[in-house]
Amino acid sequence: MRRFSKRESEILDALYRIREGSVADVVAALDSPPSYDSIRTTLRILEEKGAVTHRREDRRFVYAPKITERKAWQSTARRLADVFFGGSIERAALAMLKTSDAALSEEEIERLERKLARAERAAKKDGKQ
């Protein structure tokens, strides 16, 4: 799985929101953007990692995500677990549930239960339990 830095994740998130855009468009989509050159460099790095693609439109490059938002989110979630929870997905998930302002709906609880059951079956199959 690709690993993205915090800045790379922020820029990817901006691209998902705007769907595609120039460096200037990405700057405008960020709350606290770094310099124009920093964003341009980060987009080049994301392209080298296979996460972003570009096309030439007149005199500018127009960037677009090349990977699904889910894949990018998985990388960010893994990084979060590694950095703050010693690599423990369980601890990260519990922290997310504890900090949630809203109670989970019955539907959300059922979805989580199904996903946990699938994860448990996969762990048993892989001999991790």
TAURUR-V618982 format. One record per residue. N is the residue number from 1. OMEGA is omega as a letter, one per 20 degrees, with the letter a starting at -180 (none if undefined). BURIAL is + if it has 24 or more other ideal C-beta (glycine too) atoms within 12 Angstrom, else -. Layout:
BEGIN
n | omega | burial
N | OMEGA | BURIAL
N | OMEGA | BURIAL
END
This chain:
BEGIN
n | omega | burial
1 | r | -
2 | r | +
3 | a | -
4 | r | +
5 | r | -
6 | a | -
7 | r | +
8 | r | +
9 | r | +
10 | a | +
11 | r | +
12 | r | +
13 | r | +
14 | r | +
15 | r | +
16 | a | +
17 | a | -
18 | r | -
19 | r | -
20 | r | +
21 | r | +
22 | r | +
23 | r | +
24 | r | -
25 | r | +
26 | r | +
27 | a | +
28 | a | -
29 | a | +
30 | r | +
31 | a | -
32 | a | -
33 | r | -
34 | a | -
35 | r | -
36 | a | -
37 | r | -
38 | r | -
39 | r | +
40 | r | +
41 | r | -
42 | r | +
43 | r | +
44 | r | -
45 | r | -
46 | r | +
47 | r | +
48 | r | -
49 | r | +
50 | a | -
51 | a | +
52 | r | +
53 | r | -
54 | r | +
55 | r | -
56 | r | -
57 | a | -
58 | a | -
59 | a | -
60 | r | -
61 | r | +
62 | a | -
63 | r | +
64 | r | +
65 | r | +
66 | r | +
67 | r | +
68 | r | -
69 | r | -
70 | r | -
71 | r | -
72 | r | +
73 | r | -
74 | r | -
75 | a | +
76 | r | +
77 | r | +
78 | r | -
79 | r | +
80 | r | +
81 | a | -
82 | a | -
83 | a | -
84 | a | -
85 | r | -
86 | r | -
87 | a | -
88 | r | -
89 | r | -
90 | r | -
91 | r | -
92 | a | -
93 | r | -
94 | r | -
95 | r | -
96 | r | -
97 | a | -
98 | a | -
99 | a | -
100 | r | -
101 | a | -
102 | r | -
103 | r | -
104 | r | -
105 | r | -
106 | a | -
107 | r | -
108 | r | -
109 | r | -
110 | r | -
111 | r | -
112 | r | -
113 | r | -
114 | a | -
115 | r | -
116 | r | -
117 | r | -
118 | r | -
119 | r | -
120 | r | -
121 | a | -
122 | r | -
123 | r | -
124 | r | -
125 | a | -
126 | r | -
127 | a | -
128 | a | -
129 | none | -
END
